[in-house]
């Protein structure tokens, strides 16, 4: 009959050195800190946007639909761009969004392109000073 060795414990935590435990706990602390920092920064955005969709109107036009969420009482400018299959920018336009029209808006914009686009997106939105 064999008996289990004292170091063989079923279901127990792994035997790690103090240095390894310190690294694991330090890594978890860094991860929690980074998550908290990201949440803090994201909660203080002045504007947020989300691409909804696009449709190719013609070889020289594409229509972009997107949502904008305004968190401060200011107007914003959004830079919109159209891309070809190689992700080269082939069309750009800027659209002003008025805060007076509401904090949450669904917008549509037509972008003129130099060739047929395969996608369109909001590049960025910034508050108007």
SEFISE-22384 format. One record per residue (C-alpha): residue in one letter; residue number from 0; x, y, z. Coordinates in steps of 0.5 Angstrom, whole numbers, plus 500, padded with zeros to 3 digits. Layout:
<sites>
 res   n   u   v   w
   A NUM   X   Y   Z
...
</sites>
This chain:
<sites>
 res   n   u   v   w
   X   0 500 500 500
   X   1 503 507 498
   X   2 502 513 502
   X   3 501 520 499
   X   4 508 524 499
   X   5 507 530 504
   X   6 508 535 499
   X   7 503 532 494
   X   8 496 536 496
   X   9 490 535 492
   X  10 486 542 490
   X  11 491 546 494
   X  12 495 552 492
   X  13 501 551 488
   X  14 507 552 491
   X  15 510 559 489
   X  16 516 562 492
   X  17 515 569 496
   X  18 518 573 490
   X  19 513 569 485
   X  20 507 571 489
   X  21 510 578 490
   X  22 510 579 482
   X  23 503 576 481
   X  24 500 581 487
   X  25 504 586 483
   X  26 501 585 476
   X  27 494 584 479
   X  28 495 591 482
   X  29 498 594 476
   X  30 492 591 472
   X  31 487 594 477
   X  32 490 601 477
   X  33 490 601 469
   X  34 483 599 469
   X  35 481 604 474
   X  36 485 610 470
   X  37 482 608 464
   X  38 475 608 467
   X  39 477 615 470
   X  40 479 618 463
   X  41 473 615 459
   X  42 468 618 464
   X  43 471 625 463
   X  44 470 625 455
   X  45 467 631 453
   X  46 464 627 447
   X  47 464 620 444
   X  48 462 617 438
   X  49 460 611 435
   X  50 460 608 427
   X  51 453 605 426
   X  52 454 604 418
   X  53 455 606 411
   X  54 453 605 404
   X  55 456 606 398
   X  56 452 611 393
   X  57 457 612 387
   X  58 464 611 385
   X  59 465 618 388
   X  60 461 618 394
   X  61 459 614 400
   X  62 454 616 406
   X  63 456 615 413
   X  64 451 614 419
   X  65 454 615 426
   X  66 452 617 433
   X  67 455 622 437
   X  68 454 623 445
   X  69 455 630 448
   X  70 457 630 455
   X  71 459 638 455
   X  72 455 644 453
   X  73 459 645 447
   X  74 458 644 440
   X  75 463 639 436
   X  76 467 638 430
   X  77 467 631 427
   X  78 472 629 422
   X  79 470 623 417
   X  80 474 619 413
   X  81 473 614 407
   X  82 478 609 406
   X  83 479 604 400
   X  84 481 597 400
   X  85 488 598 402
   X  86 486 603 408
   X  87 488 609 404
   X  88 484 615 406
   X  89 481 617 399
   X  90 475 622 402
   X  91 475 627 408
   X  92 470 632 411
   X  93 468 635 417
   X  94 461 636 420
   X  95 459 641 426
   X  96 454 638 431
   X  97 450 643 435
   X  98 449 642 442
   X  99 442 645 441
   X 100 440 639 437
   X 101 441 634 443
   X 102 446 631 447
   X 103 445 624 443
   X 104 444 625 436
   X 105 444 620 430
   X 106 447 623 424
   X 107 449 622 417
   X 108 454 625 412
   X 109 456 624 405
   X 110 463 624 403
   X 111 466 625 396
   X 112 471 620 394
   X 113 477 620 389
   X 114 475 613 388
   X 115 470 608 390
   X 116 470 607 398
   X 117 470 600 401
   X 118 468 603 408
   X 119 467 610 412
   X 120 468 612 419
   X 121 469 617 424
   X 122 476 619 425
   X 123 475 624 431
   X 124 471 629 434
   X 125 473 635 438
   X 126 469 640 442
   X 127 469 647 438
   X 128 472 653 443
</sites>
